[in-house]
Amino acid sequence: MNILEVDGVTVVDRCGRAVISDVSLHAAAGEVVALVGPSGSGKSTMLHALLDALPAGLRRAGGTVRWAGRTVVPGSAARRWRRSVTGIVGQDPAAALNPVQRVHSLVAEGAPDAQLARRALDDLGLDSGQLWRRRPHQLSGGQAQRVALARALAGDPELLVLDEPTTGLDPDALELVVRAVAKRRADGRSVTLVVSHDRDFVTRLSDRVVSFGRTARPTADRTNARRSAAPVFSAFQLAISQGGTPLLHNGSIELHRHELVAVLGPSGCGKSTTLRALAGLHEPDAGELRWLGKPLPARVERRSRSQLRAVQFIAQDPASALNPAHRIGAAVARTAQVLRGVSPADARKRADDLLRLVGLDGAAKRFPRELSGGQRQRVALARALAAEPDVLLADEITSALDDATAHDVLDLLDRLRTDGLAVLLVTHDRTIADRADRTLRLHQRGLAPTSSDRSEETRAR
């Protein structure tokens, strides 16, 4: 017997154009149902529609939602139902965590007592004693992801809704998430809905899969970029900490033109913080940065316009990086105007070209809230590319993309690297890292080549 019945849901935008049309899904008690499909195909929109939580600019034009045999009426009734029945982890969990609350307060919102809150954190591989008093900005992306999931799980909700729950997680952390969600299948009362691009995660957990529109990916030839002799960007003897916790000691990085270097490491080890330090957004405790052989200020506000243009950063959380009041085209065009000094007309044309290049043709007049997480990631990429940078510091920029779109983005970066772009990419995805020229691993406060890189260097010598 189905406990969740969603029939014929259609969602339209301001102009009456269908975003999703006549979509249905059903789930029995104990089931895990996965929603899969390309980035921007409407998976997250479907979740928001059945929860009656669509962003401004979208509305449900048809369809019904029934829970345990009763229709969920949109409006105040749906809000009461969400509060009493659901646990939700959205696509941008870090942005959803109240920045003034500490971890214990956030998780306790869903748990009847502190002991259950601590257990929810520990079950997801988080040290509750260490993180208990921290605020969201003191967490890594993967830690914030698991804190948000712990908050949702702590209250043992009847309906658990997870939008890309494995984004930014290393394999060990992902395994703990799989176990935590799998426990619900045996309770005979709950339903779990999952949006994910992770095929293995979907295969292992889901009882049924609802597929949204599929697109075929054209293959693209990779060009093996030639490594330049002198580094375009470098860091020496870098020491980085977060909230008093040492993350990196005496780390050094050299990045050459045409090169893609991937940074791997377990969740919470400091990969994102290191990238932010290189971008000038987190001041290191010690060390030196250089661009084209010249000193580069450690703080972004002290960097010149040419230095800001040269080193561009794409954050792990694109929702917080995009101004919700600015249309997409204006956000991309502004970078070209401010950092390259082009005219407003030329900047708008460049913005349209870049959005088309990342697969978002026609998105210029939309607002960030009208896009999926994967689409926002590609907007952030387009905005960074509008500066025509020498160096791109990219934090998990393919994490919310389906496989086809992710490889399209990497193919684009390959083409740009032939023109001299250097890319430093943080990722948990080994298949993404396999496309890199070199891989570095951040572990136990050290940054070193992976074993395969060392063997290649030995053969070269």
Secondary structure, 3 states (H helix, E strand, C coil): CEEEEEEEEEEECCCCCEEEEEEEEEEECCCEEEEECCCCCCHHHHHHHHCCCCCCCCEEEEEEEEECCEECCCCHHHHHHHHHHEEEECCCHHHHCCCCCCHHHHHHCCCCCHHHHHHHHHHCCCCHHHHCCCCHHHCCHHHHHHHHHHHHHHCCCCEEEEECCCCCCCHHHHHHHHHHHHHHHHCCCCEEEEECCCHHHHHHHCCEEEECCCCCCCCCCCCCCCCCCCEEEEEEEEEEEECCEEEEEEEEEEEECCCEEEEECCCCCCHHHHHHHHCCCCCCCEEEEEECCEECCCCHHHCCHHHHHHEEEECCCHHHHCCCCCCHHHHHHHHHHHHHCCCHHHHHHHHHHHHHHCCCCCCCCCCHHHCCHHHHHHHHHHHHHCCCCCEEEEECCCCCCCHHHHHHHHHHHHHHHCCCCEEEEECCCHHHHCCCCEEEEEECCEEEECHHHHHHHHHHC
